[in-house]
Structures are given as structure tokens and as C-alpha cells.
Amino acid sequence: METSRKKRLEAKRPVNRKLLLAVFVITGLASGFFWWRGKVIHETVIPAEGVAVKIETEPTRKVNKKQDKLVADIESLVATASGRYAVSVYHLGDNSGYGINQNERMPAASLMKLPVMTAVSQMIAGGQLELDDTYTLEGADRATGSGPLQFKTAGSVYTIDELLSYLGKNSDNTAWVMFNRRLGKKTMESELERLGMKDSSYDELVTTAADTVRMFEYIYKQEGELFEYLTDSIYEDRIPVGLAGVEGVRVIHKVGTDVGVWADAGIVSCQLTVENCRLRPFILAILNENVKREEAQTIVPQIAKLVWEYEKTL
């Protein structure tokens, strides 16, 4: 009898409709939020064959506080400096990276000699040229600035191998003109397109840190064809200074120098002779404009050192 009465009382209790509505709304919002998080697309530079693509990262990926601190330290370092800086770091092993102002256009200066080297390398691979082929220096080829060829006699003959060495190790402007005269502007603009350097211009000599990374990623994939020309140059005063005293590491790089420009970019990896090296190879591009030379001579190596101190812990 008591049980029957209890059931009747429970049946008469009114349903709390407001409470049910609130539960329904909260449940819907929560479901929508987690669905949205699972769909977030993060753009990561992956210069596979010179093309930037998008990858979908795992939504459960943890925030890298050490990396965030490094980026903040770089931003703090350049915040009070003259001019502007762009920095890009790209891990060749897992397509990840970080940086500041990576897609902002900056003066390329002599970094734009690299597409000449990749174009010539491509033509050699295709059988259109050979390293032993020769070019003759003409009077109109002479260009002031860096490099010893400006002081050579017109009519002097050089192999492509020699000119590539002058271009990479000496950043020789005359060798650059000699190649440009034979390759032509259209070939070079096509080369930038082939490399995926969508925000760069050969005619205007501008590029971005992200495009510079794409270029070096291509060079890395060529299994060392250009490495010899880009090591032990006469300009080891930027990224290599930041790695001074570090054993077993090599820097395959190219500098860019002009009024207000003190740039450097390259591949940091283990030396071939070092066994059991655990360094994950990465590309580091440091671009700038309107900087004071004496200031940049300190800041560029400092950026390289900050990046190295972080990378060696990975």
C-alpha cells in the first residue's frame, strides 16, 4: 500500500523543463567545441619538391612551452634592434618548424644566387650542361663588390665547376653575371616557381624566410650535389659564429649582404665523419632589412645560438 502511494506521488511531480533545456544546450555546445577542435588545420611549411602544403596536426598535440619561449626570446632580441628581422627554422626529419615573420618579404641580396646554383645543377642532371663545360669572361661581366673574378682579364676561361665554387664560397658577383647572361631572366623566374618560392622575385631580388627554407630543403634533397660549394666559404661570420665551439656540426649555408642587409641561411647537420651524431638536421634562415651592420653582426649569431641551444635538446 505504501509503495503504491509513493509511486503515485512521484508520478505527480512536475518535470523541471528549464533544467532539461540547460543540460541540452550545454551538451550541444560541448559537442560542437570538440568537433571544431578536431577539424583545426595548422599550416606548416613542407617544401616537398619545392611546394608548400597543409597538414592536419593531431588535435591532442601538446603545446611546446620551450619552443614558445625560444620564439619569444628571439622576438625580444630583435624588438629593440634597428630594422626588421625574419627567422624560420624547419626540421628536415618531421616537417615541423617555427619562426617569426616567416612570410614577410625581405631583400634577398646574394641569397638569390642560390636559385642560379639549383638551376645549373638541374641542367647538369638533365644532360644540358656538364661541370667541365667552360664559360668565357667578357668585359661586361665584371661586377664590383664581392668576389675575385672582377679583377680577372677578359677572355679568361672558367669551367662551370669553378664558377659554382666562386658563386658559393666567394659569393662572386661576376660569376653571377656570367651565369645570368647565359641562363636568362625567364629561366630564373621559372626556377623560383619550380622551387615553390611563391613570394619571391628574382627581378626584384626579394624573398621570404619561408621561401628560403623551401630552397634549402630542395638543396638538401639533392643528396649533397651543392654542399661542397656552400661550406667553408669566406663568409663564416654569421650563423657559424653562433655555433662556435660546437663539435661535429657542419653548416651548409649562403649569406646575403647589402646596405642594411646582413642575412644568412643554411642547413645545420652532423659532419659526415662524426659517428653516433644525434642532431636532427634543420634549416635556419635569418633575414633582415634596414639594420645597422655593427648591430646585426651581434644579433644574427645570437639568434643562431638561441636556436642551437634549443635544437640540441631535441
C-alpha positions as CSV (number, residue, x, y, z in Angstrom):
1,M,0.0,0.0,0.0
2,E,2.8,2.4,1.0
3,T,4.7,1.5,-2.2
4,S,1.7,2.2,-4.4
5,R,1.1,5.6,-2.8
6,K,4.8,6.5,-3.3
7,K,4.6,5.8,-7.0
8,R,1.5,8.0,-7.4
9,L,3.3,10.9,-5.7
10,E,6.4,10.5,-7.8
11,A,4.2,10.5,-11.0
12,K,2.6,13.8,-10.0
13,R,6.0,15.6,-9.5
14,P,6.4,18.2,-12.3
15,V,9.3,17.9,-14.7
16,N,11.9,20.7,-14.4
17,R,11.8,21.8,-18.1
18,K,14.3,24.6,-17.6
19,L,16.9,22.2,-16.1
20,L,16.4,19.8,-19.1
21,L,16.8,22.7,-21.6
22,A,20.0,23.9,-19.9
23,V,21.5,20.4,-19.9
24,F,20.6,20.0,-23.6
25,V,22.2,23.3,-24.6
26,I,25.4,22.7,-22.6
27,T,25.8,19.2,-24.1
28,G,25.3,20.6,-27.6
29,L,27.9,23.4,-27.1
30,A,30.4,20.9,-25.7
31,S,30.0,18.5,-28.6
32,G,30.4,21.3,-31.1
33,F,33.5,22.6,-29.4
34,F,35.2,19.2,-29.5
35,W,34.1,18.6,-33.1
36,W,35.7,22.0,-34.1
37,R,38.9,21.2,-32.3
38,G,39.3,18.0,-34.3
39,K,38.9,19.9,-37.5
40,V,41.5,22.7,-36.9
41,I,44.1,22.8,-39.7
42,H,47.5,24.2,-38.9
43,E,49.6,25.4,-41.8
44,T,53.1,24.0,-41.8
45,V,55.8,24.7,-44.4
46,I,56.7,21.4,-46.1
47,P,58.8,22.2,-49.1
48,A,58.4,18.7,-50.6
49,E,59.7,19.1,-54.1
50,G,59.5,22.9,-53.5
51,V,55.8,23.0,-52.8
52,A,54.2,24.2,-49.5
53,V,51.3,22.0,-48.4
54,K,49.0,21.9,-45.4
55,I,49.0,19.0,-43.0
56,E,46.4,18.2,-40.3
57,T,48.1,18.0,-36.9
58,E,46.8,15.8,-34.1
59,P,44.3,17.8,-32.0
60,T,45.8,16.2,-28.9
61,R,49.3,17.6,-29.7
62,K,50.7,19.3,-26.5
63,V,51.9,22.9,-26.5
64,N,55.7,23.1,-26.7
65,K,56.5,25.6,-24.0
66,K,60.2,25.5,-24.6
67,Q,59.7,26.3,-28.3
68,D,57.3,29.1,-27.5
69,K,59.9,30.6,-25.1
70,L,62.5,30.4,-27.8
71,V,60.3,32.3,-30.2
72,A,59.6,34.9,-27.5
73,D,63.3,35.2,-26.8
74,I,64.0,35.9,-30.5
75,E,61.2,38.4,-30.7
76,S,62.6,40.1,-27.6
77,L,66.1,40.2,-29.0
78,V,65.1,41.9,-32.2
79,A,62.3,44.1,-30.7
80,T,64.7,47.0,-29.8
81,A,67.1,46.5,-32.8
82,S,67.2,48.6,-35.9
83,G,65.3,47.4,-39.0
84,R,63.2,44.2,-39.3
85,Y,64.1,40.5,-38.9
86,A,62.5,37.3,-40.2
87,V,63.5,33.9,-38.8
88,S,62.4,30.5,-39.9
89,V,63.5,27.1,-38.6
90,Y,62.5,23.9,-40.3
91,H,63.1,20.3,-39.2
92,L,64.0,18.1,-42.1
93,G,63.0,14.9,-40.3
94,D,59.4,15.6,-39.4
95,N,58.3,18.6,-41.4
96,S,57.8,20.8,-38.3
97,G,59.1,24.3,-37.6
98,Y,58.7,27.7,-36.1
99,G,59.9,31.3,-36.5
100,I,58.9,34.9,-36.7
101,N,57.7,37.0,-39.7
102,Q,58.3,34.0,-41.9
103,N,56.2,35.1,-44.8
104,E,57.2,38.8,-44.9
105,R,59.2,39.8,-48.0
106,M,62.8,40.8,-47.3
107,P,65.8,41.8,-49.5
108,A,67.4,38.6,-50.7
109,A,70.8,40.1,-51.7
110,S,73.2,37.3,-52.5
111,L,70.8,34.6,-51.3
112,M,69.3,34.9,-54.8
113,K,72.5,33.3,-56.1
114,L,71.2,30.0,-54.8
115,P,68.5,29.6,-57.5
116,V,71.2,30.0,-60.1
117,M,73.1,27.1,-58.5
118,T,70.0,24.9,-58.3
119,A,69.1,25.8,-61.9
120,V,72.6,24.9,-63.2
121,S,72.5,21.7,-61.1
122,Q,69.2,20.7,-62.6
123,M,70.6,21.3,-66.1
124,I,73.6,19.2,-65.4
125,A,71.3,16.4,-64.1
126,G,69.3,16.7,-67.3
127,G,72.4,16.5,-69.5
128,Q,72.1,20.0,-70.8
129,L,75.4,21.0,-69.1
130,E,78.5,19.4,-67.7
131,L,80.7,20.5,-64.9
132,D,83.6,20.6,-67.3
133,D,81.8,22.9,-69.8
134,T,83.5,26.3,-70.0
135,Y,82.4,30.0,-70.0
136,T,84.5,32.9,-71.1
137,L,84.7,36.0,-69.0
138,E,83.6,39.1,-71.0
139,G,84.4,42.7,-70.0
140,A,80.7,43.4,-69.5
141,D,80.5,40.5,-67.0
142,R,82.7,42.3,-64.4
143,A,80.6,43.3,-61.4
144,T,82.0,45.2,-58.4
145,G,81.5,44.0,-54.8
146,S,82.3,40.5,-53.7
147,G,84.4,38.0,-55.5
148,P,87.9,37.9,-57.2
149,L,86.7,37.5,-60.8
150,Q,86.1,41.2,-61.2
151,F,89.9,41.6,-61.3
152,K,90.5,38.9,-63.9
153,T,91.3,39.6,-67.5
154,A,88.5,39.5,-70.1
155,G,88.9,36.3,-72.2
156,S,89.7,34.2,-69.1
157,V,88.1,30.8,-69.3
158,Y,86.4,29.0,-66.4
159,T,84.6,25.7,-66.0
160,I,81.1,25.6,-64.6
161,D,82.5,23.7,-61.6
162,E,84.9,26.6,-60.9
163,L,82.1,29.2,-61.4
164,L,79.8,27.4,-59.0
165,S,82.6,27.4,-56.4
166,Y,83.2,31.1,-56.9
167,L,79.5,31.7,-56.6
168,G,79.0,29.7,-53.4
169,K,82.3,30.1,-51.5
170,N,83.1,33.7,-52.6
171,S,79.6,35.0,-53.4
172,D,81.2,36.2,-56.6
173,N,79.1,38.8,-58.3
174,T,80.9,38.4,-61.7
175,A,80.3,34.7,-61.7
176,W,76.6,35.5,-61.0
177,V,76.5,37.9,-64.1
178,M,78.2,35.2,-66.2
179,F,75.5,32.7,-65.3
180,N,72.7,35.2,-65.7
181,R,73.8,36.1,-69.2
182,R,73.6,32.5,-70.3
183,L,70.5,31.4,-68.3
184,G,68.3,34.4,-68.9
185,K,65.7,36.1,-66.7
186,K,62.8,33.8,-67.8
187,T,64.8,30.7,-66.8
188,M,65.5,32.1,-63.4
189,E,61.9,33.2,-62.8
190,S,60.8,29.6,-63.8
191,E,63.4,28.2,-61.4
192,L,61.8,30.1,-58.5
193,E,58.5,28.7,-59.5
194,R,59.9,25.2,-59.6
195,L,61.3,25.6,-56.1
196,G,57.9,26.8,-54.8
197,M,59.2,30.2,-53.9
198,K,55.8,31.8,-54.5
199,D,56.5,35.0,-52.5
200,S,59.9,35.7,-54.1
201,S,61.0,37.7,-57.2
202,Y,64.3,37.2,-59.0
203,D,63.9,40.5,-60.8
204,E,63.3,42.5,-57.6
205,L,65.7,40.3,-55.5
206,V,63.2,39.8,-52.7
207,T,62.3,36.6,-50.8
208,T,60.9,35.4,-47.5
209,A,62.3,33.3,-44.8
210,A,59.8,30.6,-45.7
211,D,60.8,30.6,-49.3
212,T,64.4,30.4,-48.3
213,V,63.7,27.3,-46.3
214,R,62.0,25.8,-49.3
215,M,65.1,26.4,-51.4
216,F,67.4,24.8,-48.9
217,E,65.1,21.9,-48.5
218,Y,65.4,21.2,-52.2
219,I,69.2,21.5,-51.9
220,Y,69.2,19.0,-49.1
221,K,67.2,16.6,-51.1
222,Q,69.8,16.6,-53.9
223,E,72.0,14.4,-51.8
224,G,74.8,16.8,-51.4
225,E,75.4,17.9,-55.0
226,L,75.8,21.6,-54.0
227,F,77.1,21.0,-50.4
228,E,80.8,21.4,-51.4
229,Y,80.1,24.8,-52.9
230,L,78.3,26.0,-49.8
231,T,80.7,25.0,-47.0
232,D,83.9,26.7,-45.8
233,S,83.1,30.0,-47.6
234,I,84.9,33.2,-46.9
235,Y,81.8,34.4,-45.1
236,E,81.7,32.3,-41.9
237,D,80.8,35.3,-39.7
238,R,77.1,34.8,-39.1
239,I,75.3,31.5,-38.3
240,P,78.7,29.7,-37.9
241,V,79.7,32.2,-35.2
242,G,76.6,31.3,-33.2
243,L,77.7,27.7,-33.3
244,A,81.3,28.4,-32.4
245,G,82.9,25.7,-30.3
246,V,80.2,23.2,-31.2
247,E,82.0,20.0,-32.4
248,G,80.7,17.6,-35.0
249,V,78.4,20.0,-36.7
250,R,78.6,21.5,-40.2
251,V,76.8,24.5,-41.7
252,I,75.9,24.4,-45.4
253,H,74.9,28.0,-46.0
254,K,74.8,31.2,-48.1
255,V,75.0,34.7,-46.8
256,G,73.2,37.8,-48.2
257,T,74.9,41.2,-47.8
258,D,73.9,44.7,-48.9
259,V,73.3,48.1,-47.4
260,G,71.1,47.4,-44.4
261,V,71.2,43.7,-45.0
262,W,73.2,41.1,-43.1
263,A,71.5,37.8,-43.7
264,D,72.4,34.1,-43.6
265,A,70.6,30.9,-44.2
266,G,71.5,27.2,-44.4
267,I,71.4,23.6,-43.2
268,V,72.7,22.6,-39.8
269,S,73.6,18.9,-39.6
270,C,76.1,16.4,-38.4
271,Q,79.5,16.2,-40.1
272,L,79.8,13.0,-42.1
273,T,82.8,11.9,-40.2
274,V,81.1,12.1,-36.8
275,E,79.7,8.8,-35.6
276,N,76.6,8.4,-33.4
277,C,75.6,12.1,-34.0
278,R,72.0,12.5,-32.7
279,L,71.4,16.0,-34.1
280,R,68.2,16.3,-36.0
281,P,69.2,18.3,-39.2
282,F,67.4,21.6,-39.6
283,I,67.3,24.6,-41.8
284,L,67.8,28.1,-40.3
285,A,67.0,31.2,-42.3
286,I,67.7,34.7,-40.8
287,L,66.7,37.6,-43.0
288,N,66.7,41.3,-42.3
289,E,66.4,44.8,-43.8
290,N,67.3,48.3,-42.7
291,V,69.6,47.0,-40.0
292,K,72.8,48.6,-38.7
293,R,75.7,46.4,-39.7
294,E,77.5,46.5,-36.4
295,E,74.3,45.6,-34.6
296,A,73.4,42.8,-36.9
297,Q,76.9,41.3,-36.6
298,T,75.9,40.6,-33.0
299,I,72.2,39.8,-33.3
300,V,72.4,37.2,-36.2
301,P,74.9,35.0,-34.3
302,Q,72.9,35.4,-31.1
303,I,69.8,34.2,-32.9
304,A,71.7,31.2,-34.3
305,K,73.0,30.4,-30.8
306,L,69.5,30.6,-29.2
307,V,68.2,28.2,-31.9
308,W,71.1,25.9,-31.4
309,E,70.7,25.8,-27.6
310,Y,67.1,24.7,-28.1
311,E,67.7,22.3,-31.0
312,K,70.4,20.3,-29.3
313,T,68.0,19.3,-26.6
314,L,65.5,17.6,-29.0
